[in-house]
Amino acid sequence: MPDVPKEVNKKDVHNDTDLKNRDLSRILDIEIPLSVVLSEKKMSLKEIIDLSTGFIIEFDKTINEPLDLYANNQIIANGITVKVGEKFALQVRQVGSLQQTIKSLGEKK
């Protein structure tokens, strides 16, 4: 391995770190849509056509089961439903690692 002066190594590392921080700061303000899926169900086309006002669709998931929080169609966390004023909310109980979250935001589905 060639002998490289320490000043050059420090400068290169410093510039590389600055570049990474600058690049990362440019994307941190990007807004990403989040979604929570209460439950899923398959219905026949006939059942869907027969839907009318007041029709109740039952799902398999119970009220107390945790819900998944999605970003970019990837699960990044889960939590439970809570009421905040008159609005529905999700209280996060478990979050994936930062690396998993960042990786999932870049994956295409």
C-alpha positions in Angstrom: 0.0 0.0 0.0 1.4 3.4 -0.9 2.5 5.8 1.8 -0.1 8.6 2.0 0.5 11.7 4.2 -1.8 11.8 7.2 -2.9 15.4 6.3 -4.4 14.1 3.0 -6.2 11.3 4.7 -7.7 13.6 7.4 -8.8 16.1 4.7 -10.4 13.4 2.5 -12.3 11.9 5.5 -13.4 15.4 6.6 -14.6 16.3 3.1 -16.3 12.9 2.7 -18.1 13.3 6.0 -19.2 16.9 5.2 -20.4 15.7 1.8 -22.5 12.8 3.4 -24.0 15.2 6.0 -24.8 17.8 3.3 -26.4 15.1 1.1 -28.4 13.6 4.0 -29.6 17.0 5.1 -31.0 17.7 1.6 -33.4 14.7 1.9 -34.5 14.9 5.5 -37.3 17.4 4.8 -38.9 15.3 2.0 -42.4 14.4 3.0 -43.3 10.7 2.7 -47.0 9.5 2.8 -47.7 7.3 5.8 -50.6 4.9 6.0 -52.2 2.5 8.5 -54.2 -0.5 7.3 -56.9 -1.4 9.7 -57.5 -4.8 8.1 -57.8 -6.5 4.8 -60.5 -8.7 3.3 -61.2 -10.3 -0.1 -64.7 -10.1 -1.5 -66.2 -11.4 -4.6 -67.2 -9.0 -7.4 -70.8 -9.9 -6.7 -70.5 -8.9 -3.0 -68.9 -5.6 -4.0 -71.6 -4.9 -6.5 -74.2 -5.6 -3.9 -72.8 -3.1 -1.4 -75.2 -0.4 -0.3 -75.3 2.4 2.3 -75.3 1.0 5.8 -73.8 -2.4 4.8 -71.3 -3.6 7.5 -68.2 -5.4 6.4 -66.6 -7.6 9.1 -62.8 -8.1 9.2 -60.8 -10.8 10.9 -58.6 -8.4 12.9 -59.8 -7.6 16.4 -59.9 -4.0 17.9 -57.0 -4.6 20.2 -54.5 -6.0 17.7 -51.6 -3.8 16.7 -51.8 -2.0 13.4 -48.9 -1.7 10.9 -47.5 1.8 9.9 -46.4 1.9 6.3 -44.1 4.4 4.5 -43.6 3.8 0.8 -45.7 0.6 1.1 -43.2 -0.8 3.6 -43.9 -1.6 7.2 -41.7 0.7 9.4 -43.5 0.4 12.8 -46.6 -0.8 14.5 -48.8 0.5 17.2 -52.3 0.6 18.7 -55.3 2.8 17.9 -56.0 5.8 20.1 -58.4 8.7 20.1 -57.0 12.2 20.1 -59.9 14.6 20.5 -62.3 13.6 17.7 -59.5 12.0 15.6 -58.1 8.6 15.1 -54.4 8.2 15.8 -51.7 5.5 16.1 -49.6 5.2 19.3 -46.4 3.7 18.1 -45.3 0.7 20.2 -42.5 -0.8 18.1 -40.2 0.8 15.5 -37.9 -0.9 13.1 -34.2 -0.1 13.1 -33.1 3.1 11.4 -31.2 1.1 8.8 -34.3 -1.0 8.0 -36.5 2.1 7.8 -34.1 3.9 5.4 -33.7 0.7 3.3 -37.5 0.2 3.1 -38.1 3.8 2.0 -35.9 3.2 -1.0 -37.4 -0.1 -2.0 -39.9 -0.3 -4.9 -43.0 -2.3 -4.7 
